[in-house]
């Protein structure tokens, strides 16, 4: 089995679990609305999402370079990323906004982020647009 086939199988298994969770719980919009705070964060305080599906090559293509230029020109990301608080350690985990996070890290700019407390299932739903 190739690496891509393994990833697809894992993705399918996780999607099944996420879809079950989606039917059971409140929407991500409800969770964020109930407990959302927009903050300026140090990009280093945000860890990558453990379910990241973005390929590294997407961070070296012309569209990423254009995004990076726009963020540099604006002095920061104008559209906030979504992060969730980590319970056991200081810091945050990215829910979505990987390219904006990477651009701010590379440029040394603070990151505009919506900080919310959410479960693994709610974060997963937000990442795949089931919110």
N, C-alpha and C positions, 0 to 999 in steps of 0.2 A: 504494500500500500504506500502510495506516495505521500509526501508531506501535505500537499493540497487536499488529497482525499481524506487524510486524517482530520485536517482542519474542518472540512465540510461535514464530516460525521460528528465531530464535537459540536460544531455550530448547530447542526440539526437537533442534537440531544438537548443542548442548552435552550434553543428556541422553544422546544416542546415544554420544557420546565417554565420558561418565562411566560409562555402563552397561558399555561395553567395558572400562574401567579397573577397574570393580568385579569383573568376572569374572577379571581378571588378577592383582590384588594382594591383600595382606593386608587384613583388615577394619580399619575405623577403631578399633573397640574394641581390637584387638590393638596398633595403633600407639600409641594413647593409654595403654594399660596398660604398654607397654614404655617409654614416655618421657613420663610425665605429672607435672606439678608444679602444685599449686594455689598461686596467689600473689595478693597484693593489688596491683593495678596502678592507676596513674593513668589514668583514662579517656582522657585526651588522648594517651596512648602507644599507643592501639589505633586503627588505621585501619579504615574500613568495608570490608566484603568487596566485592571487585570484581564478584561475581556476585549481589549483593543483589537479591532479588525483592520485597522489602517495599516497598509503596507508601507515600509520605510521609503520606498521610491516615490510615494505621494508627497513626501517632504522635500523632494529635490526637483519637482517638476516646475514648469513656468507659472502655473497658477499659484503655487506656494510662494514663489519669488514675488509675484504681484501682491499677494496678501501681506507678505512681510514688508514690502515697500509701503503699502497703505497704512499698516500699523505703525511703522516708523514715522511716516508723515503726520499721522494723527497723534502721536505721542502715547499710544496705547491701543488696546483693542476696544473698538466702539460697541461691539456686540459681546456681552459677557458670556463666559463659559459657565457650565454648571458643574459644581463640585459638591462633594458630600463630606461632612466631618468624619474623621476617623475616631473611633471610640477609644482604642487602646493606646494611641500615640498622638502627639501633637502633629497637626498637618491635615491635609485634605487628599481625597482621591478624586481624580477627574471622572466626570460622568460623560460629558461630551465637550468638544472644542479642542481636540488634539493639535490641530494646525495653529490655532491662535495661541495655545500654550507654548508650543515650540517656538513660534515667532517671537513671543515676548521673552522667552528664555534667551534666545540668540541675541536679541536686541538689548537685553538688560533692562527691560521696562516692567513696571508692576502690571499685574494681571487683574482686570476687572472680572469678578466672578460672583455668581449667585451661589450662596452657601446654604445648603439645606441638609437636614438629617433625613436619610432615606435608607430603606433596606436594600439588600442586594437585588431583590426582585424589582423594586421600584426603579433602581438605577438602571437595571437591564432593560426595563420597558422604555425608559427615557432614551437610552442609546439606540434602540431600534425603531423609535417613533411610534410606540404604542400608547403614548401618554394621552 
